[in-house]
Amino acid sequence: MASPTTSKPVTISDVARAVGLSKTTVSTALSGNGRLSEETREMVRREAEKLGYEADFFAQGLRKKRNDLIGFFSPGLDLGASTLKTQAITQRLYARGYNVPVMAYGCRDDGEFYGQEELLADLRRQKPRAMICSTRNLQYERAQQELRRYLEDGGVAVCFDWPIEVESDKVLFDRVHNSYLATRHLLEMGHRDIGFYVPGRDLSGNPRIAGFTQALAEWGLEPRAEWLFCGDFHLEAEYEGRWLAETFLKLPKRPTALAVVNDITALAFASQLHRAGIEIPRDVSLVGHDGRAAGEIGFLALTTVTYPIESIADAVVEMLETRLSDQNAGPARTEIVRGHLIERESVRRLS
């Protein structure tokens, strides 16, 4: 904040001149440390407030060789799981007294992510006490190298979501297992003609497809290319559901069941089919992914496989605090978090 007589920020030197004390004494008075009379402290505080002085808490943290800044690095925030994970983790850290600024990078129209390495470099230069990195799309080598530099300089980092080749503590969500559970449930209910939808533009190497294929293989089946759907990564889930329904209705032969990522997309898909006279589960069985409230209280009681956001947040914070308490607490750890199936009314058993 600037003083009334200048456009420059008020410094601790300005306060010291105003009260006729040394910078060290003023710093001690404002920090609450050291041995000073309460009268002196109060005089310094009043003058600092009058001048509009604001303490540089980051610099104070560096002088103490400890600060409470936890940098949170995330992909662009959305209306789904990405933001919910960010919210769950930051809430837990705020409750423990940490300052958690969130840095989020964006995505171009062509699907390429930008700004990752620049943001990570900027965060690294701030020397936070620790970093938490969502690795959902952190696949660029230059961005990962910035994270390695931070760790090599003695920083603490916990990565979560997707595996990356960086030697740090990690909490990974098992997407293969989630899709495997959804597909296996449909197979156990007698379905053999099963389709799968996942957001994105490229199915190759997708862990969701790997889980789907694994379950089919256990029943001696293979996925049919015309029943594997991927939508536009940049569409909202509701529009992806509409697109999926339009594509599904044009099929010359339709599957009897679909596993759809995520719940909102699945519900939008079901709504569009209803308008076309096709009912869930009478005509098509449906399993979603997420375990969101909409799947329980919406117009359709949706069978789903949960996205364990709370478990991920708990594991991230526990790993972080363990490492902060002892940076020599052994090699980097990896914890795998899995969802579970919730059976409701959107799947019909076939004879």
N, C-alpha and C positions, 0 to 999 in steps of 0.2 A: 504494500500500500504506500502511496506517495504522501509526503507532508504537504500542508496547505501552501507552502511557499516554493516548492520545487516539484518537477516532474519525475525526479529520480526517487527510487525506493529509499526509505529511511533505513539507515544501517545502525548497527550497535555502536559505532563510533559517534554517530549523531546523538544518540541517547547519552553516551558517556560525557560528551561535551556539555550537554544541557544540564546534567546533574553534578558536573565537576568531579567525576570519579573515573577510575581507570576502566578500560574495556573488560578486563578480567573480572573486576568487582561487579560491573553491570551484568556480565554474562552469568556470574554466580548467583546474583540476585534474581534474575529472570528464570534460571533453571531450577531454583529451589534447593540447590546443593550448597555445600560449604557452610562456614560459620559466619553469618551476618545477622545483625539485629533485625527484628521484624520491621522496625521503623525505617531502616535503610531499604529493605526489600520493597516496602510499600511505596516509598518515595520513587524508587526506580520504576516500579510497575506503573505508577500514575503518569510519570513523564513519558514512558514508552507508549502508553495508550494515547496520551495527548498528541504525541508526534505521529502516531499511526504506525509504529514499528510492529512488524510481524516476524517472529522467530523463524529461522531456517532450520526446521526440524530435521531435514535430511542431513545437513552439515553437522548438526548436533549428534545425530546417530553415528556418523562416521568418526567423530572425535571420541565417542564412547566405545568405538570398535564394535558397535552393535546397533542395529536399527530394526524397526518393525515393518519395513516395507517388503511385501511379498508381491512380486510382479506376476500377473496372470496373463498368459498369452493364449489367444483363442482365435479360431476362424471367425468370419463374419457371423454376428449373432442373428438368430432366426426366431420363429415363433414356436419352435419345437424343442427337441432334446438338447441341442447345443446350448441354448440359453438356460434351460432348466438345470443342466449340469453346472454351468457357470454360477448360477444363482445359489445352488445348494452348497458348492464349495466355498464361495466367498462369504456366505452367511455364517458358515462354521468358523471361518478365519476371523471375520469381524468380531464374532462373539468371544474370540480368544485375544482380542486386543490388537490384531494386525491391521495395517493399512494395505488395502489390496486394489490398486488401480488395474483396470482391465484394458489390455491392448488387443484390438481385433483387426485383422487384415481383411481385405476384400477379394472379390472374384470378378474377373472381366467377363464380358458377354461370351467370349470364346471358351470359357470354362477354365482358363488359366488363372492361378492365384498370383497376386502381386503384393509387394510391400513386406513380405515375411522377413527377409534378412535385414532390411532397414529398421523395422520395428524391434526385432530381437537385438540388433546392435545398439539401438537407442536405450532399450531396457537394460542391457548389459552394462552400459556406461553409467547408468544410475546406481550401480552397485547395490541392488536389492539384497536383502538378507537371504532370500530364496526366490526361485521361480517355479511357477506351475505352468506347464505347457500342454495344451490340448494338441494332440498330434494327428487329428482327423485328416488334415490335408497338408501336414508339415513334411512333404516328401522332397523338397528341393534341397540339394546338397549344400548350397551356400547358406541357407537358413539353418540347417542342422550344424554347420560348422560354427556359426555364431553361438549356438548353444554349447557346443564343445569348448569353445574358448572361455565361456563363462565358468564351466565346470573345471577347466584346467587352472583357472585363476583362483580356485578354492570355493566357488559358489556351490549352492545346494539347489538341486532341481528335482521335481517329480513330474514325470510325463504320464499322461493318461489317454486312453481311448485306443489308438492304433499302435502297433509295434514300429519302432524306428531304430536305426543302427546308431544309437547314442548310449553310452554307458552311464545310465542314471536309473534311479528308482522309477518303476513303472506300475501303473494300474491299467490293465487291458480288459476291454469288454469283448467277450467271445461271441462275435456275430455268427460264426460258423455254427455254434451250438444253438443259437436262437432259431436260425432258419431250419436247422435239423429238427428241433422239437416241433416246429409248426408243421413241417412236411410229414414227419413220422406220425403225428396225430391224425392227419388226413388219411394216411395209409392205413392206420389201425382202424379207422372208421369205414374202411372198405373202398376208398377212392384210389383209382389207378391213373385216371386222366387228370393230371394236376398241373396247373400253371403257376408261374411265379412272377411277381413284380418287384423291382427294386429301383429307386431313383438313381439317376446318373445317365451318362451317355455311353458307357463302355462296360460290358459285362465280364470282360476277360480279367481274371484274377480277383474277381469280387468275392469276398469271404461269404457273403450271403448265398451266392450261387453255389459255392463249395458245399455249404451245409445242406442245401436243397438237393444237390446231386448225390451227396453221401447217403441221405435217407432213401432216395429212390433206388440206389444201387443195392441196398440191403433187401429190397423186394425184387431184385432182378430187373429193374426198370432203368430207362435212360430218359433225360429231359428231351422234350420236343422243342425244337428251335422256335416254331411259330407260337409256342405258349410261354416263352421267356420274354418278358416285357421290361423295357427300361425307358423311363420318361425323361423329360427335360429337367436337368438339375436345377434350373433357375425358376421353375414354376412353383407356386404355392401348392401345398398338399391337396387342397380342394380341387384345384385345376388339374393336377396330376390324376386325381380320381376320375374326373370327368373325361380326360383323355383316355384313360385306361378303359372306361366303360364304352366309349365310342369305338375303340380298337377291338374290344372283346365282342361287341355286337356284330362286327363285320366279318368275324371268323367263319369260314365254311363249316368247320367242326370245332365245337367249343369244349373246353375241359369241364369236368363236373365239379371242380374245386380250385380255389386259388389261395395262395399265401401272398399277402400284400404288405409291403413295408411302406407306410406305417399305419397306425390306427385311423388317423384323419383321412388319409388317402383311401383306406379301405371303406370307411363310412361314406365318403363322397362317391365312390364306385358303386356301393350298394344303393345309394339314393338314386343315381342315374339309371341303374338297372330297374329299380322299382317303377320309374316313370315309363320304362319300355315294357312293363308288364312281366318282368322277370323277378322272382322273389328269392330272398335269402332266408333260410337255407333250402327251401322247397326245390328250387331249380339249380342253384349253385351254392356250394358250401364255401365259407370264407373264414380265413384266419388272418388276424392283423399282427402287428409288432409294435409294442410300446407299453401297453397296459395303462393308457391314459384314461382319465375319468370319463371322457366322451364315449368310450367303448362300453362303459358300464351303465351310464344313465341316459344315453342317447336313444334314438328311435330304434336302434338295433343292439341287442345284447351281444356284443362281439367277442368271440373266442380270440384270445391274443397271447402272445409271448412277451413277458415284461422286459422293459429296459430298466435295469436296476440302478437308477440314478442315485438314490440315497446311499446304496452300498458303495458305489463308485466314490461319492463324495467322502464318506466315512474313511474309506481305504486311503484316499489321497491325503487327507488331513493327518491320519495316523502315521503314514509314512513320512510326511513332512516333519511332524513334530519329533518323531524318533530320530531323524537325521539331524535336525537342528540341535537336539540335546546332545548328540555325539556324532560328529562328522566322521569319526573313525569306527562307526558301528558296523563294520564288516562290508562285504561286497554289495553292489547294487542288487536290490530285490525286485522281483516281478510278481505281482498278484493278478490272478485271472478272476474276473467277476462274470457270473452267468445269470441269465434270466430264467424264468420258469413259466410253464403253461398255465393259463387261466381258462378253464372250459366254461363257455356260456351257451348261447343258443344259435350260433351262426353256422354250425356244422351239422349236417344230417348223416346218419349212418346208412350206408348202402348195404343191401343184402348181398 
